Structures are given as structure tokens and as C-alpha cells.
């Protein structure tokens, strides 16, 4: 599970947001959409804890794996200073991946902010296997939008929303999607990742929509393997209500499982 991954490429795709491509054959071959890497960002004890990053893409043929991250603290600041050919200590891939159903001709991907990362990977694996892939992607403003066409396969329909109206629909991505339902998408399933408030809204509204829906939760993690219980969320599974670990039992959950 532990690997040393070589930095092939790191670039700032917009202010404070970075694309990182790593070379590590085993991770590339084992990774599935929805899983994450637990990365040690420095060779010393500061910062002490690893950082979890959703896998944004993987190519077993090329032996590469990709993550997208924003600088939000000292750990990600250190990561942003990496240079080509340096090595990162990576634990993973970890977590439960998305599970697309073969019976659905339409896949709807709903992303808020950094939640776009695992959905980029999912879109790439679904390409050519679905009649339609619809991506709804929202951020607070246009300055925080990555260019989805750069990372998505051809033929994916993308719908943008910004809370300040500076690009695409003026408002929340959940509202944009709800408005789109007047045009019946057909037999579809939904995959979503983003802030807790967004996922909570989707789970609540889906009680009436009735779509099969899988959510990838964003939680702070310490160990990344389920030992510390630090990322536990209340959930209902197998007719029992208790606590599940996002790192080990997730991060992907059925929308009906999470107790908001």
C-alpha cells in the first residue's frame, strides 16, 4: 500500500489550485474513481499528518495518477512547491469507489468546488459506456473554475454555475440541476461530490426525485485507514444506525445511508 511516486508534472491551473501528475505503476493500475491517496507532504514531522486527496485520473498504461488540490494550509503549501522528479510517499489507493450501474444509459455528475476531482476520473471511465454523461459543476465565482474540457473526455455535456453569476448559471449548482429536470434526463443515476451543505441538499431533494445517487463525502482524515475513527459520520446501513468511517467505509456512500 505504501509507494514512492515520482512527480512528472505540477502546474497551477488557477490561483492557488494545482494539478499534480505522479508516476507509480501499482497505484495507477489499482486506482478506481472515488478512491483517494493519503500523502505525506514532507520527510519530517511538520506537518505530522498525511493529507488525503481524491484521485482525479489514472492511466495504468502510462503508470500515472493525478490529483488536483487547493492551497489551504501549510501541508498543501509545501505540496505546491514540489519539483519535477521529486518523490512523494503515498498510501493508497484507499477507500470505497463509485459503483456505476450497467443498466443506466445516463450518468449525471454533480460537483461543487474541489469535488470536481473524483468526478473527472469517473467521467473518463464512463466515456463510451453511456449514451450521455452530464456534468454540473459549480463554484463561488469564475476565478475558481477549472477548465473542465481540459480534463474531460470528448462528448461530455458540461453545465456551469457560479454563485456570483460571473460564469454560467447565476446561483447554486443544485438549483441549476433542479431546473434542468424539466427536460427529463431519462433512466439516470447521480454521482456527487462537494461541500457538505451541497450533498445534504441533494440527498434531501432526491427523496422526491428518486434517482439512484452516490455521494463522495469530504472529511478531515488522520490515519486514512479507519484506525483512529476521526472521520466517522452517522449513517444507516444494513438496518442499523451507527457511525461509519469515511476513509474506510467510504468516501462513497449511497445518499440514503448518511444521517444528516
JOJOWO-V68193 format. One record per pair of residues at least 24 apart in sequence whose ideal C-beta (glycine too) atoms are under 6 Angstrom apart, sorted by sequence separation. I is the first residue (numbers start at 1). J is the second residue. If there is no record, write none. Layout:
I,J / I,J
//
This chain:
3,27 / 31,55 / 51,75 / 98,122 / 142,166 / 174,198 / 235,259 / 141,166 / 142,167 / 234,259 / 105,131 / 106,132 / 107,133 / 108,134 / 109,135 / 110,136 / 111,137 / 112,138 / 113,139 / 127,153 / 221,247 / 31,58 / 47,74 / 174,201 / 219,246 / 47,75 / 123,152 / 124,153 / 217,246 / 28,58 / 28,59 / 29,60 / 120,151 / 28,60 / 123,156 / 217,250 / 31,65 / 41,75 / 217,251 / 28,63 / 138,173 / 216,251 / 28,64 / 42,78 / 216,252 / 28,65 / 41,78 / 136,173 / 25,63 / 27,65 / 41,79 / 214,252 / 215,253 / 23,63 / 136,176 / 215,255 / 23,64 / 136,177 / 213,255 / 21,64 / 22,65 / 70,114 / 21,66 / 20,67 / 19,68 / 39,88 / 40,89 / 68,117 / 206,255 / 18,69 / 39,90 / 203,255 / 17,70 / 37,90 / 38,91 / 16,70 / 38,92 / 16,71 / 37,92 / 38,94 / 35,93 / 36,94 / 36,95 / 35,95 / 200,260 / 56,117 / 112,173 / 18,80 / 31,93 / 35,97 / 30,93 / 34,97 / 54,117 / 33,97 / 34,98 / 54,118 / 56,120 / 57,121 / 32,97 / 33,98 / 56,121 / 55,121 / 122,191 / 10,82 / 119,193 / 7,82 / 118,193 / 7,84 / 115,193 / 7,86 / 106,185 / 115,194 / 106,186 / 108,188 / 6,87 / 113,194 / 105,187 / 106,188 / 108,190 / 109,191 / 110,192 / 111,193 / 112,194 / 4,87 / 5,88 / 104,187 / 111,194 / 112,195 / 34,118 / 104,188 / 5,90 / 33,118 / 104,189 / 112,198 / 3,90 / 33,121 / 101,189 / 2,91 / 33,122 / 1,91 / 33,125 / 98,191 / 118,216 / 98,214 / 94,224 / 13,146 / 96,250 / 98,252 / 95,251 / 96,252 / 52,221 / 52,224 / 49,222 / 34,216 / 38,224 / 34,252
//
